[in-house]
Amino acid sequence: MNCSKCGSPLDLRPFADRSRCAYCGGVEIHAGHERGLDRLVWSDESLETACPRCDHPLVRATVDGNTAAACTECHGVLLSNHVFGAVVQQRRAGFQGAEPPPRPVDREQLHQTVPCPGCDKSMETHIYAGPGCQVIDSCAACHLVWIDSGELTAIERAPGRR
């Protein structure tokens, strides 16, 4: 599979819902995961903030009735720390499906730099301390969390205490 933006080969990892181009940083969402993977409700209201991953304008969205910003290109989501914690807690408590086997953390993600949409400083890139083996980005100064497409769902479905 090649990047639709630059034509470079994409890194296809098993069980991934998306692939990132190592050359241009473009994101390809795999078939079946478009726009609905994290159950966002999208609006047409464009925000003046750019996506920290792909530089497209973010749009207003909601996650379980909570205000968020999301990218229509790479499908990442920007949440406040408080909303992120509340959504994770609510979704994990309510999840009743089969828990997929845990997969290892993609350590390459820990070396990526994500500018904070709030202050333009680099966000902290770290392994989420809860279940799911996901790498998330957060800004302590702005109290914001950036999660890539599919990470919220992976945290929700991860095995462990509910």
Buried (B, 14 or more C-beta within 10 A) or exposed (E): EEBEBEEEEBEEEEEBBBBBBEEEBBBBBBEEBEEEBBBBEBEEEEBEBBBBBBEBBBBBBBBBEBEBBBBBBBBBBBBBBEBBEBBBEBBBEEBEEEEEEEBEBBEEBEEBEBBBBBEEEEBEBEBBEBBBBBBBBBBEEBBBBBBBBBBBBBBBBBEEEB
